[in-house]
């Protein structure tokens, strides 16, 4: 971390910046480089319009629950002007104290329209966009207008679009298989599940660059660090694809060749073949439906709740909530999806080789841009633990 303190992040190329910042986390990055950020942003202020479609507001709650920095510290340090976010607007509505409000200071709909008309903002979309019934979008209303209409107007005037959460990115649970899924016809911003041809932007014929921050909900770091990289010019918003995967997710958070399984706290039990068959155990959760081997995210390194824990650490199998196709591709949540354990062969990019796998953690950490501090120390201790477990297991078998 000492070396990173003296790093001139403004002179880094985009790929290096994203790796370093991704590994540091929002807290360390915004803290260590406070003065440089202030200098870079002293003449600018980035406007953000954040709109909500069909969703549970879980991604907003996740960002609001971020710690060190919290959302308000991040807003100040990154010089962000949140022009609209309905959860954060106080005393706003069509009516105030029973009287019809007709100014943007009191009426949130007028405020939103004025903010959109001004243009030059980052549009954050949380929630799926209804296209049904029959292309009207009336299955998701925003006051007296459809959310589809609002999204169309907001996306048309935006500089670029940041879709957060599975509903906005790929349709999420709104697009899960059901008798009414085609009638409701919920879409993600740029995709419907894994299909880019059915994203709402394509449906509307709007050409805007998009970055997808997957997850149900998204990790606060994924959202804040992506915004930071855009605001500081480290992501070319006119051509963000070089730092994204095929589903428009930032590779630094959703690496193509590394899965959550690589660095799972329970990975050592998988390696020695110890699997829980009931909840509340300590072993690998694969037989209880864990989808970690098929999930490309850095959850196991970044963690949640102030970097304290994550799903498998808390005893819950990973439900692969970061992968396009969630919800359908992940269900049933608590049943293993194969009758045979996943291969650990080197030809399977989802898994490191079992041979000498005590060395696989460090390459994975480097690939994700992991820091030289706690991550490396933790990885070394974890690898040692796996070796000890294997040796103990071998001794028991020999006896």
C-alpha positions as YAML, in Angstrom:
chain: A
units: angstrom
residues:
- id: 1
  name: UNK
  ca: [0.00, 0.00, 0.00]
- id: 2
  name: UNK
  ca: [2.95, 2.30, 0.65]
- id: 3
  name: UNK
  ca: [3.98, 2.05, -3.00]
- id: 4
  name: UNK
  ca: [0.46, 2.85, -4.12]
- id: 5
  name: UNK
  ca: [0.42, 6.01, -2.00]
- id: 6
  name: UNK
  ca: [3.22, 7.45, -4.13]
- id: 7
  name: UNK
  ca: [1.68, 6.39, -7.44]
- id: 8
  name: UNK
  ca: [0.60, 9.10, -9.87]
- id: 9
  name: UNK
  ca: [-2.72, 7.58, -10.86]
- id: 10
  name: UNK
  ca: [-3.50, 10.39, -13.31]
- id: 11
  name: UNK
  ca: [-0.54, 9.36, -15.47]
- id: 12
  name: UNK
  ca: [-1.52, 5.68, -15.58]
- id: 13
  name: UNK
  ca: [-2.93, 4.14, -18.73]
- id: 14
  name: UNK
  ca: [-6.56, 3.07, -18.49]
- id: 15
  name: UNK
  ca: [-5.97, -0.64, -17.95]
- id: 16
  name: UNK
  ca: [-3.40, -0.12, -15.17]
- id: 17
  name: UNK
  ca: [-5.61, 2.47, -13.50]
- id: 18
  name: UNK
  ca: [-8.60, 0.14, -13.44]
- id: 19
  name: UNK
  ca: [-6.58, -2.76, -12.04]
- id: 20
  name: UNK
  ca: [-4.97, -0.70, -9.29]
- id: 21
  name: UNK
  ca: [-8.12, 1.15, -8.32]
- id: 22
  name: UNK
  ca: [-10.16, -2.04, -8.48]
- id: 23
  name: UNK
  ca: [-7.78, -3.74, -6.09]
- id: 24
  name: UNK
  ca: [-7.49, -0.79, -3.71]
- id: 25
  name: UNK
  ca: [-11.22, -0.40, -3.29]
- id: 26
  name: UNK
  ca: [-13.16, 2.84, -3.09]
- id: 27
  name: UNK
  ca: [-12.08, 3.62, 0.45]
- id: 28
  name: UNK
  ca: [-8.31, 3.40, -0.09]
- id: 29
  name: UNK
  ca: [-8.43, 5.07, -3.50]
- id: 30
  name: UNK
  ca: [-10.49, 8.09, -2.46]
- id: 31
  name: UNK
  ca: [-8.53, 8.43, 0.77]
- id: 32
  name: UNK
  ca: [-4.97, 8.12, -0.56]
- id: 33
  name: UNK
  ca: [-5.51, 10.34, -3.59]
- id: 34
  name: UNK
  ca: [-7.78, 13.00, -2.12]
- id: 35
  name: UNK
  ca: [-5.60, 15.96, -3.17]
- id: 36
  name: UNK
  ca: [-4.98, 14.69, -6.71]
- id: 37
  name: UNK
  ca: [-8.69, 14.05, -7.20]
- id: 38
  name: UNK
  ca: [-9.55, 17.53, -5.94]
- id: 39
  name: UNK
  ca: [-7.01, 19.07, -8.32]
- id: 40
  name: UNK
  ca: [-8.29, 17.03, -11.29]
- id: 41
  name: UNK
  ca: [-11.90, 17.95, -10.57]
- id: 42
  name: UNK
  ca: [-11.58, 21.51, -9.30]
- id: 43
  name: UNK
  ca: [-13.02, 22.99, -12.49]
- id: 44
  name: UNK
  ca: [-15.65, 20.34, -13.15]
- id: 45
  name: UNK
  ca: [-18.76, 18.85, -11.63]
- id: 46
  name: UNK
  ca: [-20.33, 15.68, -12.97]
- id: 47
  name: UNK
  ca: [-24.11, 15.52, -13.10]
- id: 48
  name: UNK
  ca: [-25.83, 12.19, -12.49]
- id: 49
  name: UNK
  ca: [-29.48, 11.35, -13.08]
- id: 50
  name: UNK
  ca: [-30.48, 8.09, -11.39]
- id: 51
  name: UNK
  ca: [-33.81, 6.57, -12.39]
- id: 52
  name: UNK
  ca: [-35.65, 3.48, -11.13]
- id: 53
  name: UNK
  ca: [-37.66, 1.01, -13.19]
- id: 54
  name: UNK
  ca: [-38.96, -2.41, -12.13]
- id: 55
  name: UNK
  ca: [-36.74, -3.39, -9.21]
- id: 56
  name: UNK
  ca: [-36.57, -3.66, -5.42]
- id: 57
  name: UNK
  ca: [-34.25, -0.64, -4.90]
- id: 58
  name: UNK
  ca: [-31.68, -3.08, -3.49]
- id: 59
  name: UNK
  ca: [-28.81, -1.60, -5.53]
- id: 60
  name: UNK
  ca: [-29.46, 1.89, -4.17]
- id: 61
  name: UNK
  ca: [-29.58, 0.42, -0.68]
- id: 62
  name: UNK
  ca: [-26.32, -1.42, -1.33]
- id: 63
  name: UNK
  ca: [-24.59, 1.81, -2.43]
- id: 64
  name: UNK
  ca: [-26.09, 3.72, 0.50]
- id: 65
  name: UNK
  ca: [-24.79, 1.01, 2.86]
- id: 66
  name: UNK
  ca: [-21.26, 1.39, 1.49]
- id: 67
  name: UNK
  ca: [-18.71, 2.34, 4.13]
- id: 68
  name: UNK
  ca: [-15.39, 4.18, 4.05]
- id: 69
  name: UNK
  ca: [-16.35, 6.07, 2.00]
- id: 70
  name: UNK
  ca: [-20.09, 6.25, 2.30]
- id: 71
  name: UNK
  ca: [-22.03, 7.58, -0.66]
- id: 72
  name: UNK
  ca: [-22.01, 11.16, 0.61]
- id: 73
  name: UNK
  ca: [-18.24, 11.22, 1.08]
- id: 74
  name: UNK
  ca: [-17.80, 9.78, -2.40]
- id: 75
  name: UNK
  ca: [-20.12, 12.41, -3.89]
- id: 76
  name: UNK
  ca: [-18.09, 15.18, -2.29]
- id: 77
  name: UNK
  ca: [-14.68, 13.79, -3.21]
- id: 78
  name: UNK
  ca: [-15.63, 13.05, -6.80]
- id: 79
  name: UNK
  ca: [-17.48, 16.35, -7.23]
- id: 80
  name: UNK
  ca: [-20.71, 14.64, -8.22]
- id: 81
  name: UNK
  ca: [-24.01, 16.46, -8.55]
- id: 82
  name: UNK
  ca: [-26.86, 13.98, -8.21]
- id: 83
  name: UNK
  ca: [-29.45, 15.94, -10.13]
- id: 84
  name: UNK
  ca: [-32.13, 13.32, -9.51]
- id: 85
  name: UNK
  ca: [-32.52, 10.21, -7.37]
- id: 86
  name: UNK
  ca: [-36.03, 9.65, -6.07]
- id: 87
  name: UNK
  ca: [-34.85, 7.95, -2.87]
- id: 88
  name: UNK
  ca: [-32.75, 10.97, -1.93]
- id: 89
  name: UNK
  ca: [-35.20, 13.74, -2.79]
- id: 90
  name: UNK
  ca: [-36.75, 15.34, 0.28]
- id: 91
  name: UNK
  ca: [-40.22, 16.88, 0.32]
- id: 92
  name: UNK
  ca: [-40.76, 16.31, -3.37]
- id: 93
  name: UNK
  ca: [-43.94, 15.22, -5.11]
- id: 94
  name: UNK
  ca: [-46.71, 16.27, -7.43]
- id: 95
  name: UNK
  ca: [-48.57, 17.49, -4.37]
- id: 96
  name: UNK
  ca: [-46.97, 19.15, -1.33]
- id: 97
  name: UNK
  ca: [-49.08, 19.68, 1.80]
- id: 98
  name: UNK
  ca: [-52.15, 18.87, -0.26]
- id: 99
  name: UNK
  ca: [-51.50, 21.55, -2.86]
- id: 100
  name: UNK
  ca: [-50.50, 20.92, -6.46]
- id: 101
  name: UNK
  ca: [-46.83, 21.88, -6.84]
- id: 102
  name: UNK
  ca: [-45.80, 23.42, -10.14]
- id: 103
  name: UNK
  ca: [-42.11, 24.25, -9.64]
- id: 104
  name: UNK
  ca: [-39.00, 22.10, -9.84]
- id: 105
  name: UNK
  ca: [-38.17, 23.00, -6.24]
- id: 106
  name: UNK
  ca: [-41.26, 21.13, -5.08]
- id: 107
  name: UNK
  ca: [-42.41, 18.87, -7.92]
- id: 108
  name: UNK
  ca: [-40.03, 15.97, -8.59]
- id: 109
  name: UNK
  ca: [-41.44, 15.28, -12.07]
- id: 110
  name: UNK
  ca: [-40.77, 18.85, -13.19]
- id: 111
  name: UNK
  ca: [-37.34, 18.67, -11.56]
- id: 112
  name: UNK
  ca: [-36.52, 15.48, -13.47]
- id: 113
  name: UNK
  ca: [-37.72, 16.87, -16.80]
- id: 114
  name: UNK
  ca: [-35.65, 20.03, -16.37]
- id: 115
  name: UNK
  ca: [-32.56, 17.99, -15.45]
- id: 116
  name: UNK
  ca: [-32.98, 15.79, -18.55]
- id: 117
  name: UNK
  ca: [-33.52, 18.75, -20.87]
- id: 118
  name: UNK
  ca: [-30.28, 20.33, -19.63]
- id: 119
  name: UNK
  ca: [-28.37, 17.25, -20.90]
- id: 120
  name: UNK
  ca: [-24.69, 16.44, -20.33]
- id: 121
  name: UNK
  ca: [-25.18, 13.90, -17.55]
- id: 122
  name: UNK
  ca: [-24.39, 10.29, -16.67]
- id: 123
  name: UNK
  ca: [-27.60, 8.28, -16.63]
- id: 124
  name: UNK
  ca: [-27.72, 5.59, -13.95]
- id: 125
  name: UNK
  ca: [-30.52, 3.09, -14.52]
- id: 126
  name: UNK
  ca: [-31.67, 0.77, -11.75]
- id: 127
  name: UNK
  ca: [-34.44, -1.62, -12.69]
- id: 128
  name: UNK
  ca: [-35.80, -3.28, -15.83]
- id: 129
  name: UNK
  ca: [-37.79, -1.42, -18.48]
- id: 130
  name: UNK
  ca: [-41.22, -2.79, -19.35]
- id: 131
  name: UNK
  ca: [-41.98, -3.04, -23.07]
- id: 132
  name: UNK
  ca: [-45.34, -4.73, -22.61]
- id: 133
  name: UNK
  ca: [-48.13, -4.95, -23.25]
- id: 134
  name: UNK
  ca: [-47.71, -4.75, -27.01]
- id: 135
  name: UNK
  ca: [-44.82, -2.29, -26.89]
- id: 136
  name: UNK
  ca: [-46.69, 0.28, -24.78]
- id: 137
  name: UNK
  ca: [-44.55, -0.09, -21.64]
- id: 138
  name: UNK
  ca: [-47.64, 0.34, -19.45]
- id: 139
  name: UNK
  ca: [-46.66, -2.47, -17.10]
- id: 140
  name: UNK
  ca: [-44.30, -0.02, -15.38]
- id: 141
  name: UNK
  ca: [-45.68, 3.46, -14.80]
- id: 142
  name: UNK
  ca: [-43.87, 6.53, -13.51]
- id: 143
  name: UNK
  ca: [-46.71, 8.77, -12.41]
- id: 144
  name: UNK
  ca: [-48.88, 9.28, -15.47]
- id: 145
  name: UNK
  ca: [-46.23, 8.19, -17.98]
- id: 146
  name: UNK
  ca: [-44.54, 4.91, -18.66]
- id: 147
  name: UNK
  ca: [-41.03, 4.22, -17.44]
- id: 148
  name: UNK
  ca: [-40.22, 3.31, -21.03]
- id: 149
  name: UNK
  ca: [-41.10, 6.87, -22.08]
- id: 150
  name: UNK
  ca: [-39.01, 8.33, -19.27]
- id: 151
  name: UNK
  ca: [-36.06, 6.07, -20.07]
- id: 152
  name: UNK
  ca: [-36.27, 7.00, -23.76]
- id: 153
  name: UNK
  ca: [-36.07, 10.70, -22.96]
- id: 154
  name: UNK
  ca: [-33.33, 10.31, -20.34]
- id: 155
  name: UNK
  ca: [-31.15, 7.97, -22.43]
- id: 156
  name: UNK
  ca: [-31.42, 10.18, -25.52]
- id: 157
  name: UNK
  ca: [-29.90, 13.17, -23.69]
- id: 158
  name: UNK
  ca: [-27.33, 11.26, -21.61]
- id: 159
  name: UNK
  ca: [-23.58, 11.25, -22.20]
- id: 160
  name: UNK
  ca: [-23.48, 7.55, -21.38]
- id: 161
  name: UNK
  ca: [-25.53, 4.99, -19.44]
- id: 162
  name: UNK
  ca: [-24.51, 3.05, -16.35]
- id: 163
  name: UNK
  ca: [-26.88, 0.13, -15.73]
- id: 164
  name: UNK
  ca: [-26.63, -1.26, -12.21]
- id: 165
  name: UNK
  ca: [-28.09, -4.47, -10.85]
- id: 166
  name: UNK
  ca: [-29.41, -7.49, -12.70]
- id: 167
  name: UNK
  ca: [-32.79, -5.95, -13.52]
- id: 168
  name: UNK
  ca: [-31.26, -3.01, -15.41]
- id: 169
  name: UNK
  ca: [-28.43, -5.00, -16.97]
- id: 170
  name: UNK
  ca: [-30.13, -8.20, -18.17]
- id: 171
  name: UNK
  ca: [-33.77, -8.04, -17.06]
- id: 172
  name: UNK
  ca: [-33.19, -9.92, -13.81]
- id: 173
  name: UNK
  ca: [-36.04, -11.59, -12.00]
- id: 174
  name: UNK
  ca: [-38.53, -9.53, -14.03]
- id: 175
  name: UNK
  ca: [-37.51, -11.57, -17.08]
- id: 176
  name: UNK
  ca: [-37.57, -14.95, -15.36]
- id: 177
  name: UNK
  ca: [-39.52, -17.69, -17.11]
- id: 178
  name: UNK
  ca: [-43.24, -17.52, -16.35]
- id: 179
  name: UNK
  ca: [-46.63, -17.60, -18.04]
- id: 180
  name: UNK
  ca: [-46.65, -13.79, -18.32]
- id: 181
  name: UNK
  ca: [-43.00, -13.09, -19.15]
- id: 182
  name: UNK
  ca: [-43.69, -12.40, -22.84]
- id: 183
  name: UNK
  ca: [-46.73, -10.27, -22.05]
- id: 184
  name: UNK
  ca: [-44.83, -8.11, -19.53]
- id: 185
  name: UNK
  ca: [-41.74, -8.05, -21.78]
- id: 186
  name: UNK
  ca: [-39.25, -6.51, -19.36]
- id: 187
  name: UNK
  ca: [-35.87, -5.63, -20.86]
- id: 188
  name: UNK
  ca: [-32.46, -4.66, -19.61]
- id: 189
  name: UNK
  ca: [-30.83, -1.47, -20.89]
- id: 190
  name: UNK
  ca: [-28.58, -3.20, -23.44]
- id: 191
  name: UNK
  ca: [-29.49, -6.89, -23.03]
- id: 192
  name: UNK
  ca: [-32.36, -9.23, -22.39]
- id: 193
  name: UNK
  ca: [-30.63, -11.98, -20.48]
- id: 194
  name: UNK
  ca: [-27.68, -12.79, -22.79]
- id: 195
  name: UNK
  ca: [-29.20, -11.32, -25.96]
- id: 196
  name: UNK
  ca: [-28.01, -7.81, -26.95]
- id: 197
  name: UNK
  ca: [-30.48, -7.62, -29.84]
- id: 198
  name: UNK
  ca: [-33.35, -7.36, -27.35]
- id: 199
  name: UNK
  ca: [-31.93, -4.67, -25.09]
- id: 200
  name: UNK
  ca: [-34.18, -1.64, -24.69]
- id: 201
  name: UNK
  ca: [-31.70, 0.74, -26.33]
- id: 202
  name: UNK
  ca: [-31.74, -1.46, -29.44]
- id: 203
  name: UNK
  ca: [-35.52, -1.64, -29.30]
- id: 204
  name: UNK
  ca: [-35.68, 2.17, -29.24]
- id: 205
  name: UNK
  ca: [-32.91, 2.72, -31.78]
- id: 206
  name: UNK
  ca: [-30.84, 4.79, -29.34]
- id: 207
  name: UNK
  ca: [-27.06, 4.56, -29.66]
- id: 208
  name: UNK
  ca: [-25.39, 5.28, -26.33]
- id: 209
  name: UNK
  ca: [-22.34, 3.70, -24.69]
- id: 210
  name: UNK
  ca: [-23.30, 1.41, -21.81]
- id: 211
  name: UNK
  ca: [-21.46, -0.12, -18.87]
- id: 212
  name: UNK
  ca: [-23.21, -2.92, -16.97]
- id: 213
  name: UNK
  ca: [-22.58, -3.31, -13.25]
- id: 214
  name: UNK
  ca: [-24.08, -6.74, -12.58]
- id: 215
  name: UNK
  ca: [-25.12, -8.23, -9.25]
- id: 216
  name: UNK
  ca: [-28.26, -8.64, -7.20]
- id: 217
  name: UNK
  ca: [-27.47, -6.23, -5.71]
- id: 218
  name: UNK
  ca: [-24.33, -4.60, -7.12]
- id: 219
  name: UNK
  ca: [-21.37, -4.16, -4.80]
- id: 220
  name: UNK
  ca: [-20.91, -0.50, -3.72]
- id: 221
  name: UNK
  ca: [-17.27, -0.59, -4.86]
- id: 222
  name: UNK
  ca: [-18.24, -1.73, -8.35]
- id: 223
  name: UNK
  ca: [-20.56, 1.26, -8.72]
- id: 224
  name: UNK
  ca: [-18.42, 3.94, -7.07]
- id: 225
  name: UNK
  ca: [-15.13, 2.90, -8.68]
- id: 226
  name: UNK
  ca: [-16.68, 2.71, -12.15]
- id: 227
  name: UNK
  ca: [-18.11, 6.20, -11.69]
- id: 228
  name: UNK
  ca: [-14.73, 7.40, -10.40]
- id: 229
  name: UNK
  ca: [-12.94, 5.96, -13.44]
- id: 230
  name: UNK
  ca: [-15.40, 7.63, -15.81]
- id: 231
  name: UNK
  ca: [-15.31, 10.98, -14.02]
- id: 232
  name: UNK
  ca: [-11.50, 11.02, -13.97]
- id: 233
  name: UNK
  ca: [-11.34, 10.18, -17.67]
- id: 234
  name: UNK
  ca: [-9.87, 6.72, -17.15]
- id: 235
  name: UNK
  ca: [-12.67, 5.11, -19.12]
- id: 236
  name: UNK
  ca: [-13.22, 6.38, -22.63]
- id: 237
  name: UNK
  ca: [-16.99, 6.69, -22.56]
- id: 238
  name: UNK
  ca: [-17.05, 6.88, -26.36]
- id: 239
  name: UNK
  ca: [-15.36, 3.48, -26.56]
- id: 240
  name: UNK
  ca: [-15.55, 1.61, -23.23]
- id: 241
  name: UNK
  ca: [-15.54, -1.86, -24.83]
- id: 242
  name: UNK
  ca: [-11.76, -2.55, -24.41]
- id: 243
  name: UNK
  ca: [-12.20, -2.72, -20.62]
- id: 244
  name: UNK
  ca: [-15.49, -4.65, -20.75]
- id: 245
  name: UNK
  ca: [-16.40, -8.29, -21.33]
- id: 246
  name: UNK
  ca: [-18.90, -9.43, -23.95]
- id: 247
  name: UNK
  ca: [-21.76, -8.57, -21.58]
- id: 248
  name: UNK
  ca: [-20.41, -5.04, -21.03]
- id: 249
  name: UNK
  ca: [-19.22, -5.73, -17.48]
- id: 250
  name: UNK
  ca: [-15.90, -4.18, -16.30]
- id: 251
  name: UNK
  ca: [-13.31, -6.95, -16.54]
- id: 252
  name: UNK
  ca: [-11.55, -5.74, -13.40]
- id: 253
  name: UNK
  ca: [-14.60, -6.76, -11.34]
- id: 254
  name: UNK
  ca: [-15.91, -9.59, -13.53]
- id: 255
  name: UNK
  ca: [-12.78, -11.34, -14.88]
- id: 256
  name: UNK
  ca: [-13.29, -13.71, -17.79]
- id: 257
  name: UNK
  ca: [-10.78, -16.36, -16.67]
- id: 258
  name: UNK
  ca: [-11.31, -16.28, -12.91]
- id: 259
  name: UNK
  ca: [-14.39, -17.36, -10.99]
- id: 260
  name: UNK
  ca: [-15.54, -16.75, -7.45]
- id: 261
  name: UNK
  ca: [-14.57, -20.36, -6.74]
- id: 262
  name: UNK
  ca: [-10.85, -19.58, -7.11]
- id: 263
  name: UNK
  ca: [-10.69, -17.48, -3.96]
- id: 264
  name: UNK
  ca: [-13.71, -18.75, -2.01]
- id: 265
  name: UNK
  ca: [-12.99, -19.02, 1.74]
- id: 266
  name: UNK
  ca: [-14.27, -22.62, 1.52]
- id: 267
  name: UNK
  ca: [-12.12, -23.55, -1.47]
- id: 268
  name: UNK
  ca: [-9.77, -25.67, 0.62]
- id: 269
  name: UNK
  ca: [-12.61, -28.05, 1.46]
- id: 270
  name: UNK
  ca: [-13.42, -28.47, -2.23]
- id: 271
  name: UNK
  ca: [-9.83, -29.42, -2.95]
- id: 272
  name: UNK
  ca: [-9.90, -32.25, -0.40]
- id: 273
  name: UNK
  ca: [-13.39, -33.39, -1.35]
- id: 274
  name: UNK
  ca: [-15.29, -32.30, 1.76]
- id: 275
  name: UNK
  ca: [-18.82, -31.14, 0.90]
- id: 276
  name: UNK
  ca: [-21.68, -30.04, 3.14]
- id: 277
  name: UNK
  ca: [-24.98, -31.79, 2.49]
- id: 278
  name: UNK
  ca: [-26.85, -29.74, 5.08]
- id: 279
  name: UNK
  ca: [-26.71, -26.06, 5.94]
- id: 280
  name: UNK
  ca: [-24.68, -24.63, 8.87]
- id: 281
  name: UNK
  ca: [-21.56, -26.70, 8.15]
- id: 282
  name: UNK
  ca: [-18.03, -25.48, 7.43]
- id: 283
  name: UNK
  ca: [-17.18, -27.42, 4.24]
- id: 284
  name: UNK
  ca: [-17.67, -26.68, 0.53]
- id: 285
  name: UNK
  ca: [-21.24, -25.75, -0.45]
- id: 286
  name: UNK
  ca: [-21.17, -27.14, -3.99]
- id: 287
  name: UNK
  ca: [-23.57, -30.02, -3.19]
- id: 288
  name: UNK
  ca: [-25.97, -27.45, -1.71]
- id: 289
  name: UNK
  ca: [-26.19, -25.68, -5.05]
- id: 290
  name: UNK
  ca: [-23.25, -23.28, -4.92]
- id: 291
  name: UNK
  ca: [-22.72, -21.66, -8.33]
- id: 292
  name: UNK
  ca: [-19.34, -20.12, -7.43]
- id: 293
  name: UNK
  ca: [-17.47, -22.27, -9.99]
- id: 294
  name: UNK
  ca: [-19.54, -20.70, -12.78]
- id: 295
  name: UNK
  ca: [-19.65, -17.09, -11.50]
- id: 296
  name: UNK
  ca: [-17.17, -14.52, -12.79]
- id: 297
  name: UNK
  ca: [-16.87, -11.91, -10.05]
- id: 298
  name: UNK
  ca: [-14.36, -10.73, -7.46]
- id: 299
  name: UNK
  ca: [-16.79, -11.10, -4.52]
- id: 300
  name: UNK
  ca: [-14.44, -13.45, -2.67]
- id: 301
  name: UNK
  ca: [-11.62, -10.88, -2.77]
- id: 302
  name: UNK
  ca: [-13.59, -7.64, -2.47]
- id: 303
  name: UNK
  ca: [-16.29, -8.98, -0.14]
- id: 304
  name: UNK
  ca: [-19.32, -7.09, 1.13]
- id: 305
  name: UNK
  ca: [-20.58, -5.21, 4.19]
- id: 306
  name: UNK
  ca: [-17.48, -3.08, 4.48]
- id: 307
  name: UNK
  ca: [-15.25, -5.89, 3.13]
- id: 308
  name: UNK
  ca: [-16.19, -8.10, 6.09]
- id: 309
  name: UNK
  ca: [-17.85, -11.13, 4.49]
- id: 310
  name: UNK
  ca: [-19.62, -12.58, 1.48]
- id: 311
  name: UNK
  ca: [-22.27, -15.19, 0.70]
- id: 312
  name: UNK
  ca: [-20.32, -18.45, 1.04]
- id: 313
  name: UNK
  ca: [-18.45, -17.11, 4.07]
- id: 314
  name: UNK
  ca: [-21.80, -16.45, 5.73]
- id: 315
  name: UNK
  ca: [-22.98, -20.00, 4.97]
- id: 316
  name: UNK
  ca: [-25.05, -19.40, 1.82]
- id: 317
  name: UNK
  ca: [-24.22, -21.00, -1.53]
- id: 318
  name: UNK
  ca: [-23.41, -18.53, -4.32]
- id: 319
  name: UNK
  ca: [-26.51, -18.11, -6.52]
- id: 320
  name: UNK
  ca: [-24.54, -16.64, -9.44]
- id: 321
  name: UNK
  ca: [-26.39, -13.34, -9.28]
- id: 322
  name: UNK
  ca: [-23.75, -11.64, -11.45]
- id: 323
  name: UNK
  ca: [-24.21, -13.80, -14.54]
- id: 324
  name: UNK
  ca: [-26.51, -12.97, -17.47]
- id: 325
  name: UNK
  ca: [-29.40, -15.42, -17.40]
- id: 326
  name: UNK
  ca: [-29.95, -15.01, -13.67]
- id: 327
  name: UNK
  ca: [-32.63, -15.87, -12.35]
- id: 328
  name: UNK
  ca: [-33.49, -18.87, -14.54]
- id: 329
  name: UNK
  ca: [-29.92, -20.12, -14.98]
- id: 330
  name: UNK
  ca: [-29.38, -20.16, -11.21]
- id: 331
  name: UNK
  ca: [-32.45, -22.03, -10.07]
- id: 332
  name: UNK
  ca: [-33.05, -24.11, -8.12]
- id: 333
  name: UNK
  ca: [-30.73, -22.12, -5.84]
- id: 334
  name: UNK
  ca: [-29.96, -24.86, -3.34]
- id: 335
  name: UNK
  ca: [-29.53, -27.87, -5.61]
- id: 336
  name: UNK
  ca: [-26.29, -28.72, -7.36]
- id: 337
  name: UNK
  ca: [-26.71, -28.29, -11.09]
- id: 338
  name: UNK
  ca: [-24.53, -31.27, -12.02]
- id: 339
  name: UNK
  ca: [-24.40, -34.82, -10.74]
- id: 340
  name: UNK
  ca: [-20.62, -34.85, -11.19]
- id: 341
  name: UNK
  ca: [-18.31, -32.33, -9.52]
- id: 342
  name: UNK
  ca: [-16.85, -29.75, -11.92]
- id: 343
  name: UNK
  ca: [-13.54, -30.69, -13.50]
- id: 344
  name: UNK
  ca: [-10.36, -29.17, -12.19]
- id: 345
  name: UNK
  ca: [-8.52, -29.76, -15.46]
- id: 346
  name: UNK
  ca: [-6.41, -27.01, -16.92]
- id: 347
  name: UNK
  ca: [-8.61, -26.98, -20.02]
- id: 348
  name: UNK
  ca: [-11.54, -25.75, -17.92]
- id: 349
  name: UNK
  ca: [-11.02, -21.99, -17.64]
- id: 350
  name: UNK
  ca: [-13.40, -21.85, -14.68]
- id: 351
  name: UNK
  ca: [-11.01, -23.84, -12.50]
- id: 352
  name: UNK
  ca: [-7.32, -23.77, -11.68]
- id: 353
  name: UNK
  ca: [-5.51, -27.09, -11.87]
- id: 354
  name: UNK
  ca: [-5.52, -29.21, -8.72]
- id: 355
  name: UNK
  ca: [-1.83, -29.81, -9.31]
- id: 356
  name: UNK
  ca: [0.26, -27.32, -7.34]
- id: 357
  name: UNK
  ca: [-2.90, -25.31, -6.76]
- id: 358
  name: UNK
  ca: [-1.37, -23.62, -3.75]
- id: 359
  name: UNK
  ca: [0.14, -21.33, -6.38]
- id: 360
  name: UNK
  ca: [-3.11, -20.45, -8.13]
- id: 361
  name: UNK
  ca: [-4.26, -17.79, -5.69]
- id: 362
  name: UNK
  ca: [-1.44, -15.36, -6.44]
- id: 363
  name: UNK
  ca: [-1.91, -15.40, -10.24]
- id: 364
  name: UNK
  ca: [-5.63, -14.88, -9.71]
- id: 365
  name: UNK
  ca: [-4.94, -11.97, -7.40]
- id: 366
  name: UNK
  ca: [-2.49, -10.45, -9.87]
- id: 367
  name: UNK
  ca: [-4.97, -10.89, -12.69]
- id: 368
  name: UNK
  ca: [-7.48, -8.91, -10.69]
- id: 369
  name: UNK
  ca: [-4.93, -6.27, -9.82]
- id: 370
  name: UNK
  ca: [-4.84, -7.35, -6.18]
- id: 371
  name: UNK
  ca: [-2.97, -5.22, -3.69]
- id: 372
  name: UNK
  ca: [0.27, -6.26, -2.06]
- id: 373
  name: UNK
  ca: [-1.15, -5.78, 1.42]
- id: 374
  name: UNK
  ca: [-3.84, -7.80, 3.12]
- id: 375
  name: UNK
  ca: [-4.86, -9.64, -0.06]
- id: 376
  name: UNK
  ca: [-1.47, -11.25, -0.63]
- id: 377
  name: UNK
  ca: [-1.02, -12.04, 3.06]
- id: 378
  name: UNK
  ca: [-4.50, -13.55, 3.20]
- id: 379
  name: UNK
  ca: [-3.89, -15.53, 0.02]
- id: 380
  name: UNK
  ca: [-0.63, -16.92, 1.37]
- id: 381
  name: UNK
  ca: [-2.27, -17.96, 4.61]
- id: 382
  name: UNK
  ca: [-5.16, -19.48, 2.70]
- id: 383
  name: UNK
  ca: [-2.85, -21.47, 0.43]
- id: 384
  name: UNK
  ca: [-0.93, -22.72, 3.46]
- id: 385
  name: UNK
  ca: [-4.20, -23.77, 5.07]
- id: 386
  name: UNK
  ca: [-5.11, -25.79, 1.98]
- id: 387
  name: UNK
  ca: [-1.71, -27.50, 1.98]
- id: 388
  name: UNK
  ca: [-2.06, -28.41, 5.66]
- id: 389
  name: UNK
  ca: [-5.53, -29.76, 5.07]
- id: 390
  name: UNK
  ca: [-4.29, -31.92, 2.22]
- id: 391
  name: UNK
  ca: [-1.38, -33.23, 4.28]
- id: 392
  name: UNK
  ca: [-3.69, -34.05, 7.20]
- id: 393
  name: UNK
  ca: [-6.10, -35.78, 4.87]
- id: 394
  name: UNK
  ca: [-3.27, -37.80, 3.27]
- id: 395
  name: UNK
  ca: [-2.03, -38.89, 6.72]
- id: 396
  name: UNK
  ca: [-5.52, -40.05, 7.67]
- id: 397
  name: UNK
  ca: [-5.77, -42.06, 4.45]
- id: 398
  name: UNK
  ca: [-2.33, -43.59, 5.03]
- id: 399
  name: UNK
  ca: [-3.35, -44.66, 8.52]
...
